[in-house]
Amino acid sequence: MPKPTRRLFLSAAAVTSAIAIVPRHVLGGPGNTPPSEKLNVAGIGVGGQGTGDLGNVATTENIVAFCDVDKRAIANNAKRHPKAKPHTDFRKMLDEMKEIDAIVCATPDHLHAIVTLTAMRMGKHVYCEKPLTHTVGEARMVREEAKKNKVATQMGNGGQATEESRLVSEMIWDGAIGQLKEVHAWSNRKPDISQRGVARPKDTPAVPDYLDWDKWVGPSPLRPYHPSYLPFTWRGWWDFGSGVLGDIGCHQLFTTFRTLKLGLPSIVEASSTNWQQSDAISQETAPMASITRFKFTATADHGPVEIIWYDGGIKPPYPDELEPGRQFGTNDGTMYVGDKGKILDHRLIPANRQKEYGKPPKKMERSPGHVKEWTEACKGGKPAGASFDSFASICTETILLGNIAIRTNKRLEYDGAKGEIKNDPAANALINPPRRAGWEL
């Protein structure tokens, strides 16, 4: 072989550099965007959270289009992204704008699946807010479609990318609390996060001229417009949202799924303030407060594990290890219970136990940032931490099973391989509820 020279080295470097900046159209478009190019990104659902999500992506990528059924959201984002083309129908936008590489979805929950599946089937990369879907069946469908299409995906549970989440995983792997037995998680914010424990309003005000109500309702059964449903309070209505468990659960529980490589639960049961209410309330809105239990059988990766969820002001028993008088159970939190100790949020308790322990061996690569994980994956990098084909869809499916347990007040026996509730036909029917004509998956 010839002896390496500076001339040979520079020639090789020039060839490598030329390859790195091959234009997108040469490499075939979506799925093959090289790191040296910017993605062409479109936002779908750009009011509230969607505005922020699109703004985060805009720091490094091209925003070429956005879509919303609310003219106010369109006007707001037109100011923020003046070069992007506005739309009111995401299907038309994707059909017309072949240059779109990736989409960011921040619609209400009931539209997540149809937006996500449509985009993935067209070869677009997808970032979708949590929970990933609105129903259990949709979560399973999205997982399989992500595996099939090999596009880059990320659920919008940004906490998974944090240092604290990685420390929890590493402490558990290091045996800091022994074998993990239970996980207690809660969200006890004020109830104004959404309307819950109420019946459907009876008055029927006119639809505002800025809103396409039919498209907003999408695949859910059509009902008269009412300001009780939007722009934010849709979260508490079963036809549109997923209650507190669906809203916050993917944040609080994702670390557990990743750490233990959890699959799907075998038993799910719940109790809530809705169980004595009429169907006019319990089948319309999520409860004011609930406790939901998920039981997982032992595998090669973990022993038997139980996850217990609390919301609406309910919290776990005060742990004996916690210093007297220390605040516990307020806002959002997670406690990991092992046979040799406990972790509260991301620190061992009591405080002197954490001081003695220090830090665990570093076994996880640190994240460049939740959104950047996804954009790098779109350009050929490693899969993002909450990709649809892994724990994002598994965590979502589990949480939505919890909502079925809340709605039916039944102890559910779940066959995760088949995606079936074995012991209750009525509960099983909620896995794939009917969709409105024209919104089929």
Secondary structure, DSSP 8 states (H G I E B T S, - for coil): -----HHHHHHHHHHHHHHHT--HHHHTSTT---TTS--EEEEES-STHHHHHHHHHHTTSEEEEEE-SBHHHHHHHHHH-TTSEEES-HHHHHHH-TT--EEEE-S-GGGHHHHHHHHHHTT-EEEE-SSS-SSHHHHHHHHHHHHHH---EEES-GGGGSHHHHHHHHHHHTTTTSSEEEEEEEEE--GGGS--S-----------TTB-HHHHHTTS------TTSSSSGGGGBTTT--HHHHHHHHHHHHHHHHHHT----SEEEEEETTTTS-HHHHTTB--SSEEEEEEE---SS---EEEEEEETT------TTS-TT---S-EEEEEEEETTEEEETTEEESHHHHHHH------S---S-HHHHHHHHHTT-S--TT-IIIIIHHHHHHHHHHHHHHHHT--EEEETTTTEESS-HHHHHTTS----TT---
